[in-house]
């Protein structure tokens, strides 16, 4: 009986072509983060503390909302806790945050190709703009995500993508702005809690 060896992915594999099936079962060398984007391995460094603080800040807000509004959504997951297997583009995505309104339809690895989060959040890191604004926006729309938020602290803007008639409708939020969504009745995203506040910024 032939035993197939597990594929090991490391920093030198950045840009390597790979199928989604192979990448999904591959093992990554510790110390880096790995995604599959359009059939190519993407290797990135662990984000800086500011990135982690933004993720934690928003996650706290969502969990606090969940405690006050039980039953509105099932859970909020981080990039190490979930993945989106997008077969048509041969991509495996690990969003910074994903909000699932329903429980997983199963308890094995196959759920990641069919369990769709209603809301996905990405926080821009140096060099990730093309992936987050373009490639991931296309992938998440294709996968069935209802809203996609991109938080760009360097540019002081949050770009909200809302699914409308099969395509994204975009809205930019800046310091002083607030945003509500039908996905989370009663939740208010306050841009000031995630972005630097510009002097004299007015509420919009």
Protein Blocks (a to p, Z undefined) as FASTA:
>chain_A
ZZdddddddfklgoiacdfklmmmpccdehiacddeehiacddddddfklmmmmmmmmmm
mmmmmmmmghkambdcdfklgccddfknopacddfbdcdfbdcfbfcfklmmmmccfbdc
ddddehilmmmmmmmmmmmmmnopabdcdddfknopacddddeehiacdddddehiacdd
fklghiacdfklmpccdehiacZZ
